[in-house]
Amino acid sequence: MSVFIVAAVLLFLTILISIVRLVLGPSIADRVISVDTANTVAISALIVLAAAYKQAMFIDIAIVYAMLSFGGTIYFAHYLGAKK
């Protein structure tokens, strides 16, 4: 079980790297990509936690979070497309 926890911590550290890119990103598109990357890594971390604790609830949360993340990505893509 400790291997899963270490993997989840490493995934959350990659989220911090993505947040740094969010702050330093030179364009809006870079910031949107960094948020999408952080969301994808968070979903992966939830799946790892589900395997570690053998709880299906984490998988359900990951699925809902993925659907909300996809909707947000579509919204930002529409916003960036309309801005041009």
PDB file of N, CA, C and O in Angstrom:
ATOM      1  N   MET A   1       0.813  -1.189   0.000  1.00  0.00           N
ATOM      2  CA  MET A   1       0.000   0.000   0.000  1.00  0.00           C
ATOM      3  C   MET A   1       0.862   1.260   0.000  1.00  0.00           C
ATOM      4  O   MET A   1       0.451   2.278  -0.557  1.00  0.00           O
ATOM      5  N   SER A   2       2.023   1.218   0.599  1.00  0.00           N
ATOM      6  CA  SER A   2       2.857   2.416   0.671  1.00  0.00           C
ATOM      7  C   SER A   2       3.362   2.839  -0.709  1.00  0.00           C
ATOM      8  O   SER A   2       3.635   4.018  -0.933  1.00  0.00           O
ATOM      9  N   VAL A   3       3.486   1.886  -1.634  1.00  0.00           N
ATOM     10  CA  VAL A   3       3.905   2.228  -2.992  1.00  0.00           C
ATOM     11  C   VAL A   3       2.847   3.105  -3.652  1.00  0.00           C
ATOM     12  O   VAL A   3       3.176   4.048  -4.372  1.00  0.00           O
ATOM     13  N   PHE A   4       1.584   2.795  -3.406  1.00  0.00           N
ATOM     14  CA  PHE A   4       0.505   3.597  -3.966  1.00  0.00           C
ATOM     15  C   PHE A   4       0.506   5.013  -3.387  1.00  0.00           C
ATOM     16  O   PHE A   4       0.263   5.985  -4.103  1.00  0.00           O
ATOM     17  N   ILE A   5       0.777   5.117  -2.112  1.00  0.00           N
ATOM     18  CA  ILE A   5       0.804   6.435  -1.475  1.00  0.00           C
ATOM     19  C   ILE A   5       1.959   7.265  -2.021  1.00  0.00           C
ATOM     20  O   ILE A   5       1.797   8.458  -2.280  1.00  0.00           O
ATOM     21  N   VAL A   6       3.113   6.650  -2.196  1.00  0.00           N
ATOM     22  CA  VAL A   6       4.262   7.356  -2.777  1.00  0.00           C
ATOM     23  C   VAL A   6       3.927   7.816  -4.195  1.00  0.00           C
ATOM     24  O   VAL A   6       4.266   8.935  -4.582  1.00  0.00           O
ATOM     25  N   ALA A   7       3.268   6.963  -4.963  1.00  0.00           N
ATOM     26  CA  ALA A   7       2.881   7.340  -6.329  1.00  0.00           C
ATOM     27  C   ALA A   7       1.902   8.511  -6.307  1.00  0.00           C
ATOM     28  O   ALA A   7       2.014   9.425  -7.124  1.00  0.00           O
ATOM     29  N   ALA A   8       0.952   8.491  -5.388  1.00  0.00           N
ATOM     30  CA  ALA A   8      -0.014   9.590  -5.296  1.00  0.00           C
ATOM     31  C   ALA A   8       0.674  10.896  -4.902  1.00  0.00           C
ATOM     32  O   ALA A   8       0.344  11.957  -5.433  1.00  0.00           O
ATOM     33  N   VAL A   9       1.621  10.823  -3.981  1.00  0.00           N
ATOM     34  CA  VAL A   9       2.351  12.031  -3.575  1.00  0.00           C
ATOM     35  C   VAL A   9       3.151  12.580  -4.748  1.00  0.00           C
ATOM     36  O   VAL A   9       3.184  13.792  -4.959  1.00  0.00           O
ATOM     37  N   LEU A  10       3.793  11.708  -5.509  1.00  0.00           N
ATOM     38  CA  LEU A  10       4.546  12.162  -6.683  1.00  0.00           C
ATOM     39  C   LEU A  10       3.625  12.784  -7.730  1.00  0.00           C
ATOM     40  O   LEU A  10       3.990  13.764  -8.379  1.00  0.00           O
ATOM     41  N   LEU A  11       2.449  12.221  -7.890  1.00  0.00           N
ATOM     42  CA  LEU A  11       1.494  12.813  -8.827  1.00  0.00           C
ATOM     43  C   LEU A  11       1.046  14.193  -8.359  1.00  0.00           C
ATOM     44  O   LEU A  11       0.898  15.109  -9.169  1.00  0.00           O
ATOM     45  N   PHE A  12       0.834  14.341  -7.064  1.00  0.00           N
ATOM     46  CA  PHE A  12       0.453  15.657  -6.558  1.00  0.00           C
ATOM     47  C   PHE A  12       1.598  16.660  -6.680  1.00  0.00           C
ATOM     48  O   PHE A  12       1.353  17.855  -6.846  1.00  0.00           O
ATOM     49  N   LEU A  13       2.833  16.195  -6.603  1.00  0.00           N
ATOM     50  CA  LEU A  13       3.970  17.094  -6.835  1.00  0.00           C
ATOM     51  C   LEU A  13       4.006  17.565  -8.286  1.00  0.00           C
ATOM     52  O   LEU A  13       4.386  18.703  -8.561  1.00  0.00           O
ATOM     53  N   THR A  14       3.613  16.700  -9.208  1.00  0.00           N
ATOM     54  CA  THR A  14       3.556  17.140 -10.605  1.00  0.00           C
ATOM     55  C   THR A  14       2.447  18.170 -10.820  1.00  0.00           C
ATOM     56  O   THR A  14       2.532  19.005 -11.721  1.00  0.00           O
ATOM     57  N   ILE A  15       1.419  18.106  -9.996  1.00  0.00           N
ATOM     58  CA  ILE A  15       0.390  19.144 -10.058  1.00  0.00           C
ATOM     59  C   ILE A  15       0.991  20.490  -9.666  1.00  0.00           C
ATOM     60  O   ILE A  15       0.658  21.517 -10.256  1.00  0.00           O
ATOM     61  N   LEU A  16       1.867  20.485  -8.682  1.00  0.00           N
ATOM     62  CA  LEU A  16       2.528  21.732  -8.284  1.00  0.00           C
ATOM     63  C   LEU A  16       3.374  22.295  -9.419  1.00  0.00           C
ATOM     64  O   LEU A  16       3.422  23.509  -9.616  1.00  0.00           O
ATOM     65  N   ILE A  17       4.040  21.421 -10.163  1.00  0.00           N
ATOM     66  CA  ILE A  17       4.819  21.870 -11.317  1.00  0.00           C
ATOM     67  C   ILE A  17       3.897  22.492 -12.363  1.00  0.00           C
ATOM     68  O   ILE A  17       4.237  23.498 -12.986  1.00  0.00           O
ATOM     69  N   SER A  18       2.743  21.892 -12.546  1.00  0.00           N
ATOM     70  CA  SER A  18       1.779  22.439 -13.499  1.00  0.00           C
ATOM     71  C   SER A  18       1.243  23.793 -13.033  1.00  0.00           C
ATOM     72  O   SER A  18       0.963  24.668 -13.853  1.00  0.00           O
ATOM     73  N   ILE A  19       1.101  23.962 -11.732  1.00  0.00           N
ATOM     74  CA  ILE A  19       0.644  25.250 -11.206  1.00  0.00           C
ATOM     75  C   ILE A  19       1.694  26.326 -11.442  1.00  0.00           C
ATOM     76  O   ILE A  19       1.354  27.477 -11.716  1.00  0.00           O
ATOM     77  N   VAL A  20       2.967  25.960 -11.337  1.00  0.00           N
ATOM     78  CA  VAL A  20       4.035  26.916 -11.647  1.00  0.00           C
ATOM     79  C   VAL A  20       3.921  27.353 -13.099  1.00  0.00           C
ATOM     80  O   VAL A  20       4.070  28.535 -13.407  1.00  0.00           O
ATOM     81  N   ARG A  21       3.657  26.406 -13.992  1.00  0.00           N
ATOM     82  CA  ARG A  21       3.479  26.743 -15.406  1.00  0.00           C
ATOM     83  C   ARG A  21       2.247  27.624 -15.601  1.00  0.00           C
ATOM     84  O   ARG A  21       2.235  28.500 -16.466  1.00  0.00           O
ATOM     85  N   LEU A  22       1.224  27.392 -14.804  1.00  0.00           N
ATOM     86  CA  LEU A  22       0.024  28.222 -14.872  1.00  0.00           C
ATOM     87  C   LEU A  22       0.349  29.673 -14.531  1.00  0.00           C
ATOM     88  O   LEU A  22      -0.137  30.595 -15.186  1.00  0.00           O
ATOM     89  N   VAL A  23       1.160  29.867 -13.519  1.00  0.00           N
ATOM     90  CA  VAL A  23       1.507  31.226 -13.097  1.00  0.00           C
ATOM     91  C   VAL A  23       2.451  31.888 -14.094  1.00  0.00           C
ATOM     92  O   VAL A  23       2.315  33.079 -14.374  1.00  0.00           O
ATOM     93  N   LEU A  24       3.406  31.133 -14.631  1.00  0.00           N
ATOM     94  CA  LEU A  24       4.430  31.704 -15.497  1.00  0.00           C
ATOM     95  C   LEU A  24       4.084  31.676 -16.979  1.00  0.00           C
ATOM     96  O   LEU A  24       4.811  32.245 -17.792  1.00  0.00           O
ATOM     97  N   GLY A  25       2.980  31.021 -17.343  1.00  0.00           N
ATOM     98  CA  GLY A  25       2.646  30.864 -18.760  1.00  0.00           C
ATOM     99  C   GLY A  25       2.537  32.188 -19.490  1.00  0.00           C
ATOM    100  O   GLY A  25       1.861  33.103 -19.021  1.00  0.00           O
ATOM    101  N   PRO A  26       3.197  32.298 -20.638  1.00  0.00           N
ATOM    102  CA  PRO A  26       3.163  33.573 -21.347  1.00  0.00           C
ATOM    103  C   PRO A  26       1.833  33.856 -22.049  1.00  0.00           C
ATOM    104  O   PRO A  26       1.511  35.017 -22.304  1.00  0.00           O
ATOM    105  N   SER A  27       1.064  32.828 -22.362  1.00  0.00           N
ATOM    106  CA  SER A  27      -0.190  33.061 -23.077  1.00  0.00           C
ATOM    107  C   SER A  27      -1.340  32.345 -22.371  1.00  0.00           C
ATOM    108  O   SER A  27      -1.131  31.509 -21.492  1.00  0.00           O
ATOM    109  N   ILE A  28      -2.540  32.692 -22.777  1.00  0.00           N
ATOM    110  CA  ILE A  28      -3.721  32.059 -22.193  1.00  0.00           C
ATOM    111  C   ILE A  28      -3.771  30.581 -22.563  1.00  0.00           C
ATOM    112  O   ILE A  28      -4.177  29.750 -21.750  1.00  0.00           O
ATOM    113  N   ALA A  29      -3.363  30.253 -23.777  1.00  0.00           N
ATOM    114  CA  ALA A  29      -3.372  28.850 -24.204  1.00  0.00           C
ATOM    115  C   ALA A  29      -2.439  28.010 -23.336  1.00  0.00           C
ATOM    116  O   ALA A  29      -2.777  26.878 -22.991  1.00  0.00           O
ATOM    117  N   ASP A  30      -1.268  28.547 -22.977  1.00  0.00           N
ATOM    118  CA  ASP A  30      -0.360  27.823 -22.087  1.00  0.00           C
ATOM    119  C   ASP A  30      -0.996  27.592 -20.722  1.00  0.00           C
ATOM    120  O   ASP A  30      -0.826  26.531 -20.120  1.00  0.00           O
ATOM    121  N   ARG A  31      -1.714  28.569 -20.250  1.00  0.00           N
ATOM    122  CA  ARG A  31      -2.364  28.434 -18.948  1.00  0.00           C
ATOM    123  C   ARG A  31      -3.487  27.403 -18.986  1.00  0.00           C
ATOM    124  O   ARG A  31      -3.666  26.635 -18.041  1.00  0.00           O
ATOM    125  N   VAL A  32      -4.240  27.390 -20.078  1.00  0.00           N
ATOM    126  CA  VAL A  32      -5.317  26.403 -20.218  1.00  0.00           C
ATOM    127  C   VAL A  32      -4.738  24.994 -20.274  1.00  0.00           C
ATOM    128  O   VAL A  32      -5.282  24.073 -19.665  1.00  0.00           O
ATOM    129  N   ILE A  33      -3.646  24.826 -20.994  1.00  0.00           N
ATOM    130  CA  ILE A  33      -3.010  23.509 -21.084  1.00  0.00           C
ATOM    131  C   ILE A  33      -2.479  23.071 -19.725  1.00  0.00           C
ATOM    132  O   ILE A  33      -2.569  21.894 -19.378  1.00  0.00           O
ATOM    133  N   SER A  34      -1.926  24.001 -18.954  1.00  0.00           N
ATOM    134  CA  SER A  34      -1.408  23.628 -17.637  1.00  0.00           C
ATOM    135  C   SER A  34      -2.534  23.237 -16.684  1.00  0.00           C
ATOM    136  O   SER A  34      -2.366  22.325 -15.875  1.00  0.00           O
ATOM    137  N   VAL A  35      -3.667  23.906 -16.767  1.00  0.00           N
ATOM    138  CA  VAL A  35      -4.815  23.525 -15.942  1.00  0.00           C
ATOM    139  C   VAL A  35      -5.331  22.154 -16.358  1.00  0.00           C
ATOM    140  O   VAL A  35      -5.665  21.334 -15.502  1.00  0.00           O
ATOM    141  N   ASP A  36      -5.398  21.898 -17.654  1.00  0.00           N
ATOM    142  CA  ASP A  36      -5.848  20.600 -18.146  1.00  0.00           C
ATOM    143  C   ASP A  36      -4.886  19.493 -17.719  1.00  0.00           C
ATOM    144  O   ASP A  36      -5.316  18.396 -17.362  1.00  0.00           O
ATOM    145  N   THR A  37      -3.601  19.779 -17.755  1.00  0.00           N
ATOM    146  CA  THR A  37      -2.610  18.802 -17.298  1.00  0.00           C
ATOM    147  C   THR A  37      -2.766  18.523 -15.809  1.00  0.00           C
ATOM    148  O   THR A  37      -2.710  17.369 -15.385  1.00  0.00           O
ATOM    149  N   ALA A  38      -2.959  19.560 -15.023  1.00  0.00           N
ATOM    150  CA  ALA A  38      -3.158  19.375 -13.583  1.00  0.00           C
ATOM    151  C   ALA A  38      -4.415  18.554 -13.307  1.00  0.00           C
ATOM    152  O   ALA A  38      -4.421  17.711 -12.409  1.00  0.00           O
ATOM    153  N   ASN A  39      -5.469  18.793 -14.067  1.00  0.00           N
ATOM    154  CA  ASN A  39      -6.694  18.009 -13.900  1.00  0.00           C
ATOM    155  C   ASN A  39      -6.472  16.544 -14.243  1.00  0.00           C
ATOM    156  O   ASN A  39      -6.957  15.661 -13.536  1.00  0.00           O
ATOM    157  N   THR A  40      -5.747  16.279 -15.315  1.00  0.00           N
ATOM    158  CA  THR A  40      -5.477  14.899 -15.713  1.00  0.00           C
ATOM    159  C   THR A  40      -4.641  14.176 -14.664  1.00  0.00           C
ATOM    160  O   THR A  40      -4.895  13.012 -14.356  1.00  0.00           O
ATOM    161  N   VAL A  41      -3.655  14.859 -14.124  1.00  0.00           N
ATOM    162  CA  VAL A  41      -2.815  14.246 -13.089  1.00  0.00           C
ATOM    163  C   VAL A  41      -3.619  14.027 -11.807  1.00  0.00           C
ATOM    164  O   VAL A  41      -3.423  13.022 -11.124  1.00  0.00           O
ATOM    165  N   ALA A  42      -4.513  14.945 -11.475  1.00  0.00           N
ATOM    166  CA  ALA A  42      -5.357  14.771 -10.292  1.00  0.00           C
ATOM    167  C   ALA A  42      -6.272  13.560 -10.449  1.00  0.00           C
ATOM    168  O   ALA A  42      -6.500  12.822  -9.491  1.00  0.00           O
ATOM    169  N   ILE A  43      -6.788  13.359 -11.640  1.00  0.00           N
ATOM    170  CA  ILE A  43      -7.618  12.181 -11.906  1.00  0.00           C
ATOM    171  C   ILE A  43      -6.790  10.913 -11.746  1.00  0.00           C
ATOM    172  O   ILE A  43      -7.257   9.927 -11.176  1.00  0.00           O
ATOM    173  N   SER A  44      -5.563  10.941 -12.248  1.00  0.00           N
ATOM    174  CA  SER A  44      -4.672   9.787 -12.092  1.00  0.00           C
ATOM    175  C   SER A  44      -4.376   9.522 -10.620  1.00  0.00           C
ATOM    176  O   SER A  44      -4.341   8.368 -10.193  1.00  0.00           O
ATOM    177  N   ALA A  45      -4.165  10.572  -9.850  1.00  0.00           N
ATOM    178  CA  ALA A  45      -3.900  10.408  -8.420  1.00  0.00           C
ATOM    179  C   ALA A  45      -5.109   9.816  -7.699  1.00  0.00           C
ATOM    180  O   ALA A  45      -4.950   8.998  -6.793  1.00  0.00           O
ATOM    181  N   LEU A  46      -6.296  10.217  -8.090  1.00  0.00           N
ATOM    182  CA  LEU A  46      -7.495   9.638  -7.486  1.00  0.00           C
ATOM    183  C   LEU A  46      -7.619   8.151  -7.798  1.00  0.00           C
ATOM    184  O   LEU A  46      -8.040   7.371  -6.944  1.00  0.00           O
ATOM    185  N   ILE A  47      -7.258   7.757  -9.009  1.00  0.00           N
ATOM    186  CA  ILE A  47      -7.296   6.338  -9.369  1.00  0.00           C
ATOM    187  C   ILE A  47      -6.266   5.558  -8.558  1.00  0.00           C
ATOM    188  O   ILE A  47      -6.543   4.443  -8.115  1.00  0.00           O
ATOM    189  N   VAL A  48      -5.084   6.133  -8.362  1.00  0.00           N
ATOM    190  CA  VAL A  48      -4.054   5.473  -7.545  1.00  0.00           C
ATOM    191  C   VAL A  48      -4.536   5.335  -6.100  1.00  0.00           C
ATOM    192  O   VAL A  48      -4.338   4.293  -5.474  1.00  0.00           O
ATOM    193  N   LEU A  49      -5.163   6.378  -5.576  1.00  0.00           N
ATOM    194  CA  LEU A  49      -5.699   6.290  -4.215  1.00  0.00           C
ATOM    195  C   LEU A  49      -6.809   5.247  -4.112  1.00  0.00           C
ATOM    196  O   LEU A  49      -6.936   4.573  -3.090  1.00  0.00           O
ATOM    197  N   ALA A  50      -7.605   5.114  -5.158  1.00  0.00           N
ATOM    198  CA  ALA A  50      -8.646   4.081  -5.162  1.00  0.00           C
ATOM    199  C   ALA A  50      -8.026   2.694  -5.084  1.00  0.00           C
ATOM    200  O   ALA A  50      -8.543   1.816  -4.393  1.00  0.00           O
ATOM    201  N   ALA A  51      -6.925   2.497  -5.790  1.00  0.00           N
ATOM    202  CA  ALA A  51      -6.242   1.203  -5.731  1.00  0.00           C
ATOM    203  C   ALA A  51      -5.585   0.994  -4.371  1.00  0.00           C
ATOM    204  O   ALA A  51      -5.557  -0.126  -3.862  1.00  0.00           O
ATOM    205  N   ALA A  52      -5.060   2.057  -3.785  1.00  0.00           N
ATOM    206  CA  ALA A  52      -4.370   1.934  -2.499  1.00  0.00           C
ATOM    207  C   ALA A  52      -5.338   1.589  -1.372  1.00  0.00           C
ATOM    208  O   ALA A  52      -5.058   0.712  -0.554  1.00  0.00           O
ATOM    209  N   TYR A  53      -6.461   2.271  -1.331  1.00  0.00           N
ATOM    210  CA  TYR A  53      -7.410   2.066  -0.246  1.00  0.00           C
ATOM    211  C   TYR A  53      -8.529   1.089  -0.595  1.00  0.00           C
ATOM    212  O   TYR A  53      -9.375   0.786   0.245  1.00  0.00           O
ATOM    213  N   LYS A  54      -8.534   0.602  -1.822  1.00  0.00           N
ATOM    214  CA  LYS A  54      -9.555  -0.342  -2.295  1.00  0.00           C
ATOM    215  C   LYS A  54     -10.960   0.215  -2.064  1.00  0.00           C
ATOM    216  O   LYS A  54     -11.848  -0.463  -1.549  1.00  0.00           O
ATOM    217  N   GLN A  55     -11.124   1.481  -2.467  1.00  0.00           N
ATOM    218  CA  GLN A  55     -12.401   2.171  -2.336  1.00  0.00           C
ATOM    219  C   GLN A  55     -12.876   2.616  -3.715  1.00  0.00           C
ATOM    220  O   GLN A  55     -12.193   3.379  -4.399  1.00  0.00           O
ATOM    221  N   ALA A  56     -14.034   2.141  -4.111  1.00  0.00           N
ATOM    222  CA  ALA A  56     -14.589   2.506  -5.417  1.00  0.00           C
ATOM    223  C   ALA A  56     -15.057   3.957  -5.450  1.00  0.00           C
ATOM    224  O   ALA A  56     -15.238   4.529  -6.525  1.00  0.00           O
ATOM    225  N   MET A  57     -15.251   4.548  -4.286  1.00  0.00           N
ATOM    226  CA  MET A  57     -15.704   5.931  -4.223  1.00  0.00           C
ATOM    227  C   MET A  57     -14.715   6.872  -4.920  1.00  0.00           C
ATOM    228  O   MET A  57     -15.129   7.833  -5.568  1.00  0.00           O
ATOM    229  N   PHE A  58     -13.415   6.604  -4.791  1.00  0.00           N
ATOM    230  CA  PHE A  58     -12.415   7.446  -5.438  1.00  0.00           C
ATOM    231  C   PHE A  58     -12.531   7.373  -6.960  1.00  0.00           C
ATOM    232  O   PHE A  58     -12.293   8.363  -7.651  1.00  0.00           O
ATOM    233  N   ILE A  59     -12.890   6.221  -7.472  1.00  0.00           N
ATOM    234  CA  ILE A  59     -13.065   6.073  -8.922  1.00  0.00           C
ATOM    235  C   ILE A  59     -14.284   6.872  -9.381  1.00  0.00           C
ATOM    236  O   ILE A  59     -14.251   7.521 -10.427  1.00  0.00           O
ATOM    237  N   ASP A  60     -15.355   6.820  -8.597  1.00  0.00           N
ATOM    238  CA  ASP A  60     -16.541   7.615  -8.932  1.00  0.00           C
ATOM    239  C   ASP A  60     -16.223   9.105  -8.940  1.00  0.00           C
ATOM    240  O   ASP A  60     -16.657   9.837  -9.829  1.00  0.00           O
ATOM    241  N   ILE A  61     -15.472   9.542  -7.951  1.00  0.00           N
ATOM    242  CA  ILE A  61     -15.077  10.951  -7.888  1.00  0.00           C
ATOM    243  C   ILE A  61     -14.210  11.308  -9.084  1.00  0.00           C
ATOM    244  O   ILE A  61     -14.361  12.385  -9.662  1.00  0.00           O
ATOM    245  N   ALA A  62     -13.301  10.410  -9.461  1.00  0.00           N
ATOM    246  CA  ALA A  62     -12.423  10.662 -10.607  1.00  0.00           C
ATOM    247  C   ALA A  62     -13.222  10.773 -11.903  1.00  0.00           C
ATOM    248  O   ALA A  62     -12.906  11.604 -12.754  1.00  0.00           O
ATOM    249  N   ILE A  63     -14.249   9.949 -12.059  1.00  0.00           N
ATOM    250  CA  ILE A  63     -15.069  10.001 -13.273  1.00  0.00           C
ATOM    251  C   ILE A  63     -15.832  11.322 -13.353  1.00  0.00           C
ATOM    252  O   ILE A  63     -15.870  11.958 -14.407  1.00  0.00           O
ATOM    253  N   VAL A  64     -16.435  11.729 -12.244  1.00  0.00           N
ATOM    254  CA  VAL A  64     -17.166  13.003 -12.232  1.00  0.00           C
ATOM    255  C   VAL A  64     -16.209  14.164 -12.469  1.00  0.00           C
ATOM    256  O   VAL A  64     -16.524  15.092 -13.214  1.00  0.00           O
ATOM    257  N   TYR A  65     -15.048  14.111 -11.838  1.00  0.00           N
ATOM    258  CA  TYR A  65     -14.051  15.170 -12.008  1.00  0.00           C
ATOM    259  C   TYR A  65     -13.569  15.235 -13.455  1.00  0.00           C
ATOM    260  O   TYR A  65     -13.335  16.322 -13.984  1.00  0.00           O
ATOM    261  N   ALA A  66     -13.419  14.077 -14.097  1.00  0.00           N
ATOM    262  CA  ALA A  66     -12.992  14.046 -15.504  1.00  0.00           C
ATOM    263  C   ALA A  66     -14.054  14.671 -16.402  1.00  0.00           C
ATOM    264  O   ALA A  66     -13.725  15.400 -17.337  1.00  0.00           O
ATOM    265  N   MET A  67     -15.323  14.389 -16.122  1.00  0.00           N
ATOM    266  CA  MET A  67     -16.386  14.975 -16.935  1.00  0.00           C
ATOM    267  C   MET A  67     -16.445  16.490 -16.760  1.00  0.00           C
ATOM    268  O   MET A  67     -16.631  17.219 -17.733  1.00  0.00           O
ATOM    269  N   LEU A  68     -16.290  16.962 -15.536  1.00  0.00           N
ATOM    270  CA  LEU A  68     -16.283  18.410 -15.299  1.00  0.00           C
ATOM    271  C   LEU A  68     -15.062  19.065 -15.935  1.00  0.00           C
ATOM    272  O   LEU A  68     -15.152  20.168 -16.473  1.00  0.00           O
ATOM    273  N   SER A  69     -13.932  18.389 -15.872  1.00  0.00           N
ATOM    274  CA  SER A  69     -12.710  18.914 -16.484  1.00  0.00           C
ATOM    275  C   SER A  69     -12.860  19.009 -17.994  1.00  0.00           C
ATOM    276  O   SER A  69     -12.422  19.983 -18.606  1.00  0.00           O
ATOM    277  N   PHE A  70     -13.473  18.008 -18.591  1.00  0.00           N
ATOM    278  CA  PHE A  70     -13.695  18.027 -20.034  1.00  0.00           C
ATOM    279  C   PHE A  70     -14.601  19.197 -20.415  1.00  0.00           C
ATOM    280  O   PHE A  70     -14.343  19.893 -21.397  1.00  0.00           O
ATOM    281  N   GLY A  71     -15.651  19.408 -19.641  1.00  0.00           N
ATOM    282  CA  GLY A  71     -16.537  20.540 -19.911  1.00  0.00           C
ATOM    283  C   GLY A  71     -15.813  21.870 -19.807  1.00  0.00           C
ATOM    284  O   GLY A  71     -16.040  22.767 -20.619  1.00  0.00           O
ATOM    285  N   GLY A  72     -14.951  22.003 -18.820  1.00  0.00           N
ATOM    286  CA  GLY A  72     -14.168  23.225 -18.678  1.00  0.00           C
ATOM    287  C   GLY A  72     -13.209  23.436 -19.828  1.00  0.00           C
ATOM    288  O   GLY A  72     -13.021  24.564 -20.285  1.00  0.00           O
ATOM    289  N   THR A  73     -12.598  22.361 -20.301  1.00  0.00           N
ATOM    290  CA  THR A  73     -11.682  22.457 -21.439  1.00  0.00           C
ATOM    291  C   THR A  73     -12.426  22.880 -22.698  1.00  0.00           C
ATOM    292  O   THR A  73     -11.928  23.703 -23.467  1.00  0.00           O
ATOM    293  N   ILE A  74     -13.606  22.327 -22.910  1.00  0.00           N
ATOM    294  CA  ILE A  74     -14.414  22.711 -24.068  1.00  0.00           C
ATOM    295  C   ILE A  74     -14.814  24.183 -23.970  1.00  0.00           C
ATOM    296  O   ILE A  74     -14.799  24.896 -24.974  1.00  0.00           O
ATOM    297  N   TYR A  75     -15.168  24.637 -22.780  1.00  0.00           N
ATOM    298  CA  TYR A  75     -15.536  26.038 -22.593  1.00  0.00           C
ATOM    299  C   TYR A  75     -14.362  26.957 -22.926  1.00  0.00           C
ATOM    300  O   TYR A  75     -14.534  27.946 -23.638  1.00  0.00           O
ATOM    301  N   PHE A  76     -13.171  26.639 -22.416  1.00  0.00           N
ATOM    302  CA  PHE A  76     -12.003  27.477 -22.699  1.00  0.00           C
ATOM    303  C   PHE A  76     -11.637  27.449 -24.175  1.00  0.00           C
ATOM    304  O   PHE A  76     -11.224  28.468 -24.728  1.00  0.00           O
ATOM    305  N   ALA A  77     -11.784  26.298 -24.820  1.00  0.00           N
ATOM    306  CA  ALA A  77     -11.502  26.221 -26.255  1.00  0.00           C
ATOM    307  C   ALA A  77     -12.482  27.093 -27.035  1.00  0.00           C
ATOM    308  O   ALA A  77     -12.093  27.776 -27.982  1.00  0.00           O
ATOM    309  N   HIS A  78     -13.735  27.068 -26.640  1.00  0.00           N
ATOM    310  CA  HIS A  78     -14.734  27.921 -27.290  1.00  0.00           C
ATOM    311  C   HIS A  78     -14.413  29.395 -27.051  1.00  0.00           C
ATOM    312  O   HIS A  78     -14.534  30.215 -27.960  1.00  0.00           O
ATOM    313  N   TYR A  79     -14.007  29.727 -25.831  1.00  0.00           N
ATOM    314  CA  TYR A  79     -13.659  31.110 -25.492  1.00  0.00           C
ATOM    315  C   TYR A  79     -12.458  31.583 -26.301  1.00  0.00           C
ATOM    316  O   TYR A  79     -12.468  32.694 -26.830  1.00  0.00           O
ATOM    317  N   LEU A  80     -11.424  30.750 -26.404  1.00  0.00           N
ATOM    318  CA  LEU A  80     -10.233  31.133 -27.165  1.00  0.00           C
ATOM    319  C   LEU A  80     -10.535  31.225 -28.654  1.00  0.00           C
ATOM    320  O   LEU A  80      -9.978  32.079 -29.344  1.00  0.00           O
ATOM    321  N   GLY A  81     -11.410  30.355 -29.162  1.00  0.00           N
ATOM    322  CA  GLY A  81     -11.774  30.403 -30.571  1.00  0.00           C
ATOM    323  C   GLY A  81     -12.601  31.632 -30.908  1.00  0.00           C
ATOM    324  O   GLY A  81     -12.444  32.208 -31.984  1.00  0.00           O
ATOM    325  N   ALA A  82     -13.475  32.038 -30.005  1.00  0.00           N
ATOM    326  CA  ALA A  82     -14.314  33.215 -30.243  1.00  0.00           C
ATOM    327  C   ALA A  82     -13.524  34.506 -30.081  1.00  0.00           C
ATOM    328  O   ALA A  82     -13.892  35.535 -30.649  1.00  0.00           O
ATOM    329  N   LYS A  83     -12.459  34.460 -29.322  1.00  0.00           N
ATOM    330  CA  LYS A  83     -11.660  35.655 -29.074  1.00  0.00           C
ATOM    331  C   LYS A  83     -10.885  36.086 -30.308  1.00  0.00           C
ATOM    332  O   LYS A  83     -10.593  37.270 -30.475  1.00  0.00           O
ATOM    333  N   LYS A  84     -10.548  35.132 -31.179  1.00  0.00           N
ATOM    334  CA  LYS A  84      -9.771  35.454 -32.379  1.00  0.00           C
ATOM    335  C   LYS A  84     -10.668  36.022 -33.397  1.00  0.00           C
ATOM    336  O   LYS A  84     -10.221  36.365 -34.491  1.00  0.00           O
TER     337      LYS A  84
END
